[in-house]
Structure formats: C-alpha cells, structure tokens
Amino acid sequence: MRKIVIAIDGYSACGKSSTAKEVASQLGYSYIDSGAMYRAVTLYFHENYVTIDNPKDVSNALDKINISFVFNERKATSETYLNGLNVEEEIRKMYISNQVSKISAISEVRKSMVSQQRKLGKKKGVVMDGRDIGSNVFPDAELKIFMQADLDVRAERRQK
C-alpha cells in the first residue's frame, strides 16, 4: 500500500494529538508531534540561556538542535528526543508551556521547524498534527483534516 502524509490541523484542545496518535498507530505510521518540536526548542533555549531578541544567538542555537522521535513500545507512543536525550516529560512542564508561544513566534524558529517537519514528511507514512500543518507545512498533503470542538469540550480537555 502506498504511504501518504496525513496532516491534522485545528484549534487547541480539540483532540488533534489524540486523533493523530491513534491514526498513526492504526496505520503503522510515524506520529510527529509538531508542538513537541517547538517545546524542545523552548527547552533548549531555556537551558542554554539563548537571547531570543538576538537573531545571531537564535540562529546559532538552532544550528545545535537535533530533534527526533522514538517510538516507545512499552508506552505505545512516540517520545521526543533533543540532541539524543529523552525530553518528553520535561517539555510538558508548566515553565515550558508558559514560554513556548513566545519562542514559536520567532521567525527563525518557525522557519527551522517547518523545514525539519517537511524533511520528516518526505519519508511518507507520517501523521503530523499541529497548527498550520495542513495549510503551511504540508499544503499538498494527501489527506488533510481540520478538527473543531465545542468550546466547553475544549475547556474540559484543557483542564485534564
């Protein structure tokens, strides 16, 4: 069977990641969490005291970042690795959540992450979720899904 790129886009807390993980599992595809990539960059910047308003510092830091995903069979999910270290738990902590929007808004960071995401998608057999995945990262994806959920449902999901 021919493998494709599946892009799952949508609003926050509407189930993009849960859906993407399940679709990837059912199809035997790789699941790529684009949000985890931005969180990993945020962690790196935090740990290495990167001056985010200095484009040269940002560019130099991005050159030193290698993000990968490794499937954990015991947990039946992909985990995020930053420069060879499993950072899955650390990138989910509140101090990262509080900074990730600011870091992901930096144009150099966006360009770097979009480039890496596109490279990961070239292999096909990939399910990737995140904002702008279907419109910006993979505008030609073979399957694009845009998810929505009622505001009350999203608020409930966010509290979990």
Secondary structure, DSSP 8 states (H G I E B T S, - for coil): ----EEEEEE-TTSSHHHHHHHHHHHHT-EEEEHHHHHHHHHHHHHHTT--TT-HHHHHHHHHT--EEEEEETTTTEEEEEETTEE-TTGGGSHHHHHHHHHHHTSHHHHHHHHHHHHHHHTT-SEEEESTTIIIII-TT-SEEEEE---HHHHHHHHH-
